Amino acid sequence: MKSMRKTKKLVCLLTLTVMFFLLVVITACNKDKTIGGKDGNITWHLSDDGILTISGHGDMKNYKEDDFDDRGYIHAPWAKYSNSFTALVIEEGVTHIGSYAFYYCRGFTGSLVLPAGLKSIGFKSFECCSGFTGNLTLPTGLRYISNEAFFNCRGFTGNLTIPEGVTNIYSGAFACCSGFNSLTIPEGTFIGSGVFNKCIGLTYIINNSIEPQNIKYDSPFFNVPINDITLHVPIIALEKYRTSPIWKDFGNIVAIENK
C-alpha cells in the first residue's frame, strides 16, 4: 500500500515537472517569434506594442510604385503590418529613407525624430502618414527632401525647421501638412513648386537667405494665405524680398531680430 502511494506521488511529481518544462519551452518559443528581418542595409523589428524600429548602416532601398499589392500598400517588408503600427523609430546609421518606405502608414502617432547622419529622404517616403500628432525633427546634415516626401502628413504640429545644409526641397514635399504653424528656411535652399501647398496653419515664416530664393516655376505657397503671414528676413535683404516674385506677396515683411 505504501509502495503504491509512493509510486503515485512519484508519477505526480514527474508529471508536474514535465508540464513545467513544456511551459518554459513554449514561452521561450513564443518569445522567439519576433516580427522583423533584414532588407539590404536595413534591419527592422516590430514590437508587440506596435513600435516599428529601423536600424542599420547605409541607405535604405527605394521601393517602387508598381510594387503595390491589392490593398494599395507598397511592398516594403513591414508594409503588411501597417495596421499594427503605433510609433516609428529610425536609429542613427540610416543614411537614406527609401521612396515609398512608409507610404500610407497611418497608424504612427506622436512625434518623429529623424536620426543624425541622415542625408536624404526619398520620393513619397512618408506620404499620408497622417497619424503623427507631434513635431517633425529633421537632422543637421540632411541634404535633400524629395518630391511629396511628407505629403498630407497633416498631424504634425509646431515649427518646421529646415536644417542648414539642405540644398533642395522638391515639389510638394510638405504639401497638405496643415498642422505646422511656423516655418524656418535656411540660407541657399532651393524650394520647388508647391512645397508648402495647403500648409494653411502657417502664420509665421523665417527665411534666413540673404538672396531671396529664385522661384523658377510655380509658387511654393499655393493655397496658403500669405497675405496674412509675416515673413521675417535678414535686414540687409528687406528690399530684395519686397520686390522679388512670390516673396513680395507676403502681407508683412520684416527684419529678423538681431540679424
C-alpha positions in Angstrom: 0.0 0.0 0.0 2.8 2.4 1.0 4.6 1.4 -2.2 1.6 2.4 -4.3 1.3 5.7 -2.6 5.0 6.4 -3.2 4.6 5.4 -6.9 1.6 7.8 -7.3 3.5 10.6 -5.7 6.4 10.0 -8.0 4.2 9.9 -11.1 2.5 13.2 -10.0 5.9 14.8 -9.4 7.2 13.7 -12.8 4.0 14.9 -14.5 4.3 18.3 -12.9 8.0 18.5 -13.8 7.3 17.7 -17.4 4.4 20.2 -17.6 6.6 22.9 -16.1 9.4 22.1 -18.6 6.9 22.3 -21.5 5.6 25.6 -20.3 9.1 27.0 -20.2 9.8 25.8 -23.7 6.5 27.1 -25.2 7.1 30.5 -23.5 10.6 30.7 -24.9 9.4 29.7 -28.4 6.8 32.4 -28.3 9.4 35.0 -27.4 11.4 33.9 -30.4 8.6 34.6 -32.7 9.5 38.2 -33.4 8.3 40.2 -36.4 11.2 41.6 -38.3 14.0 40.9 -40.6 16.8 42.3 -42.8 16.4 44.1 -46.1 19.6 45.2 -47.7 21.4 47.6 -45.3 18.4 47.8 -43.0 17.2 45.7 -40.2 13.6 46.2 -38.9 11.7 45.0 -35.9 8.0 45.4 -34.9 7.4 45.1 -31.2 4.3 43.7 -29.5 3.1 47.3 -28.8 3.4 48.4 -32.4 6.7 50.3 -32.4 8.5 49.8 -35.7 12.3 50.2 -35.3 14.5 50.7 -38.3 18.3 50.3 -37.8 21.4 49.6 -39.9 24.2 51.3 -41.6 23.8 52.9 -45.0 21.0 53.6 -47.4 17.5 52.1 -47.3 16.3 50.6 -50.5 14.0 52.7 -52.7 10.7 50.9 -53.2 8.7 51.4 -56.4 5.2 52.4 -57.3 4.5 49.3 -59.2 5.1 47.2 -56.1 1.6 47.9 -54.7 -0.4 44.9 -53.6 -4.2 44.7 -53.9 -4.7 46.9 -50.8 -2.7 49.7 -52.2 0.3 49.2 -49.9 3.8 49.3 -51.1 6.0 46.2 -50.7 8.4 47.4 -48.1 8.8 44.3 -45.9 7.0 45.9 -43.0 4.0 47.3 -45.0 1.7 44.3 -44.4 1.8 45.1 -40.7 0.9 48.7 -41.1 -2.4 48.3 -39.3 -0.5 47.4 -36.2 1.9 50.4 -36.1 1.8 52.9 -33.2 5.2 54.6 -33.5 8.3 54.8 -35.6 11.9 54.8 -34.5 14.7 55.2 -37.1 18.1 54.8 -35.5 21.3 56.5 -36.2 23.3 54.9 -39.0 20.5 55.0 -41.6 21.6 57.5 -44.3 18.7 57.4 -46.7 15.0 56.8 -46.3 13.7 55.0 -49.3 11.0 56.1 -51.7 7.6 54.8 -50.6 9.1 53.3 -47.4 6.3 54.3 -45.1 3.6 55.2 -47.7 0.1 55.3 -46.2 1.3 54.0 -42.8 -1.4 55.9 -40.9 -1.0 54.2 -37.6 2.1 56.1 -36.5 1.4 58.6 -33.7 3.4 61.2 -31.7 6.5 63.0 -32.9 9.0 61.8 -35.5 12.7 62.4 -34.9 14.9 61.6 -37.8 18.4 60.4 -37.0 21.7 62.2 -37.1 23.6 61.2 -40.2 20.6 61.0 -42.4 21.4 62.6 -45.8 18.3 62.2 -47.9 14.5 61.4 -47.8 13.1 59.6 -50.8 10.1 60.2 -53.0 6.7 59.8 -51.2 8.5 58.1 -48.3 6.0 59.3 -45.7 3.1 60.3 -47.8 -0.2 60.1 -46.0 1.3 59.2 -42.6 -1.5 61.3 -41.2 -1.4 59.8 -37.7 1.6 61.7 -36.4 0.5 64.2 -33.8 3.7 65.9 -32.7 6.8 67.6 -34.0 8.9 66.6 -37.0 12.6 67.0 -36.3 14.9 67.0 -39.3 18.6 66.4 -38.5 21.6 68.6 -39.2 23.4 67.1 -42.2 20.3 66.4 -44.2 20.9 67.3 -47.9 17.7 66.9 -49.8 14.0 66.1 -49.4 12.4 64.5 -52.4 9.0 65.2 -54.0 6.0 64.7 -51.8 8.1 63.1 -49.1 5.7 64.3 -46.4 2.6 64.9 -48.5 -0.6 65.0 -46.4 1.2 64.4 -43.0 -1.4 66.8 -41.6 -1.0 65.8 -38.0 2.5 67.3 -37.5 2.4 70.4 -35.3 4.7 73.2 -34.1 7.6 74.7 -36.0 9.0 73.1 -39.1 12.7 73.9 -39.2 14.7 73.1 -42.4 18.3 72.5 -41.2 21.2 74.4 -42.6 22.8 72.4 -45.4 19.6 71.3 -47.1 20.2 72.1 -50.7 16.9 71.1 -52.3 13.3 70.7 -51.2 11.5 69.3 -54.2 7.9 69.8 -55.4 5.1 69.1 -52.9 7.5 67.8 -50.2 5.3 69.2 -47.4 2.1 69.8 -49.2 -1.1 69.5 -47.1 0.8 69.5 -43.9 -1.7 71.8 -42.4 -0.7 71.4 -38.8 2.6 73.4 -38.9 2.2 76.9 -37.5 5.7 78.3 -38.3 8.5 77.6 -40.8 12.2 78.3 -40.8 14.2 78.2 -44.1 18.0 78.3 -44.1 20.4 80.1 -46.4 20.6 78.9 -50.0 18.0 76.2 -50.2 16.2 75.6 -53.5 12.5 75.4 -53.0 10.4 73.6 -55.6 6.8 74.3 -56.7 4.0 73.6 -54.3 6.4 72.6 -51.5 4.1 74.1 -48.9 0.9 73.8 -50.8 -2.1 74.0 -48.4 0.0 74.4 -45.3 -2.8 76.6 -44.1 -1.7 76.6 -40.4 1.4 78.7 -41.1 1.3 82.1 -39.5 5.0 82.9 -39.1 7.9 82.3 -41.6 11.6 83.0 -41.2 13.7 82.9 -44.3 17.4 83.2 -43.4 18.6 83.5 -47.0 20.3 86.8 -47.9 19.3 86.3 -51.5 15.6 85.6 -52.0 15.2 82.1 -53.5 14.6 82.3 -57.2 11.2 80.7 -57.7 11.7 79.3 -61.2 8.3 77.7 -61.6 5.1 77.8 -59.6 4.8 79.2 -56.1 5.8 77.0 -53.1 2.9 78.5 -51.3 -0.1 77.5 -53.3 -3.3 77.8 -51.3 -1.6 79.4 -48.4 -2.9 82.8 -47.3 0.4 84.5 -47.5 -1.3 88.0 -47.4 -2.0 87.2 -43.7 1.5 85.9 -42.9 4.5 87.8 -41.6 7.8 87.0 -43.3 11.0 87.5 -41.4 14.2 88.1 -43.4 17.7 89.4 -42.9 17.7 93.1 -42.5 20.1 93.7 -45.4 17.7 91.8 -47.7 14.4 93.5 -46.9 14.2 95.5 -50.1 15.1 92.5 -52.2 12.3 90.4 -50.7 9.8 93.3 -51.2 10.4 93.2 -54.9 11.1 89.5 -55.6 8.4 87.3 -57.2 6.3 85.4 -54.7 8.1 86.8 -51.7 6.7 90.3 -52.3 3.2 88.9 -52.0 3.5 88.3 -48.2 1.3 90.7 -46.2 4.1 91.8 -44.0 7.9 91.6 -44.5 10.1 92.5 -41.5 13.7 92.1 -40.4 14.8 89.2 -38.3 15.7 90.5 -34.9 19.5 90.7 -34.2 20.4 89.7 -37.8 
